[in-house]
Amino acid sequence: MRHARASLSAADWLSLAAAPTFALMALATLSVGDSHWAALCSQAGRPSALTGMVPMYLLMAAFHMAPWFRLVRKD
């Protein structure tokens, strides 16, 4: 297990940073609020649960989980 982690390149470490970064951005946006953008989007009609920055960041975090799955599978 230690050997697999030592052999990671800088690009591998960067790809591992994407999912937690997007998850933290979703939490930060959720805690601060997305009311300004929600007000702009609500003018177009009934807002959807999939609109806004929080769902976007969560989807981005989910799509960037592949490097974590590969890391777990190596061990």
C-alpha positions as CSV (number, residue, x, y, z in Angstrom):
1,M,0.0,0.0,0.0
2,R,2.8,2.4,0.8
3,H,4.6,1.7,-2.5
4,A,1.5,2.6,-4.5
5,R,1.1,5.9,-2.8
6,A,4.8,6.7,-3.2
7,S,4.7,6.1,-7.0
8,L,2.0,8.7,-7.6
9,S,3.1,11.5,-9.9
10,A,2.2,15.1,-9.6
11,A,-0.6,14.7,-12.1
12,D,-2.0,11.8,-10.1
13,W,-2.1,14.0,-7.0
14,L,-3.8,16.8,-8.9
15,S,-6.5,14.4,-10.2
16,L,-7.1,13.2,-6.6
17,A,-7.5,16.8,-5.5
18,A,-10.5,17.6,-7.8
19,A,-13.3,15.6,-6.1
20,P,-12.6,16.9,-2.5
21,T,-12.2,20.4,-3.9
22,F,-15.6,20.4,-5.6
23,A,-17.2,18.8,-2.5
24,L,-15.8,21.6,-0.4
25,M,-17.0,24.2,-2.9
26,A,-20.5,22.7,-2.7
27,L,-20.4,22.9,1.1
28,A,-19.1,26.5,1.1
29,T,-21.8,27.5,-1.5
30,L,-24.5,25.8,0.6
31,S,-23.4,27.5,3.8
32,V,-23.0,31.0,2.2
33,G,-26.2,30.7,0.1
34,D,-26.9,30.8,-3.5
35,S,-29.8,33.4,-3.2
36,H,-28.4,35.9,-5.8
37,W,-28.2,33.3,-8.5
38,A,-31.5,31.7,-7.5
39,A,-33.2,35.1,-7.8
40,L,-31.9,35.4,-11.4
41,C,-32.9,31.9,-12.3
42,S,-36.4,32.2,-10.8
43,Q,-37.3,34.8,-13.3
44,A,-37.4,32.1,-16.0
45,G,-40.2,30.1,-14.2
46,R,-40.4,27.5,-11.5
47,P,-36.9,26.6,-10.3
48,S,-35.7,23.1,-10.5
49,A,-33.9,21.1,-7.8
50,L,-31.0,20.6,-10.3
51,T,-30.4,24.3,-10.8
52,G,-27.8,26.3,-8.9
53,M,-24.2,26.0,-8.0
54,V,-24.5,23.4,-5.2
55,P,-25.9,20.6,-7.5
56,M,-23.3,21.5,-10.1
57,Y,-20.4,21.2,-7.7
58,L,-21.8,17.9,-6.3
59,L,-22.1,16.5,-9.9
60,M,-18.5,17.6,-10.7
61,A,-17.3,15.9,-7.5
62,A,-19.0,12.7,-8.5
63,F,-17.6,12.7,-12.0
64,H,-14.1,13.3,-10.6
65,M,-14.2,10.3,-8.2
66,A,-12.6,7.9,-10.8
67,P,-9.0,8.6,-9.6
68,W,-10.1,7.7,-6.1
69,F,-11.7,4.4,-7.2
70,R,-8.5,3.6,-9.1
71,L,-6.4,4.3,-6.0
72,V,-8.5,2.1,-3.8
73,R,-8.4,-0.7,-6.4
74,K,-4.6,-0.6,-6.5
75,D,-4.3,-1.4,-2.8
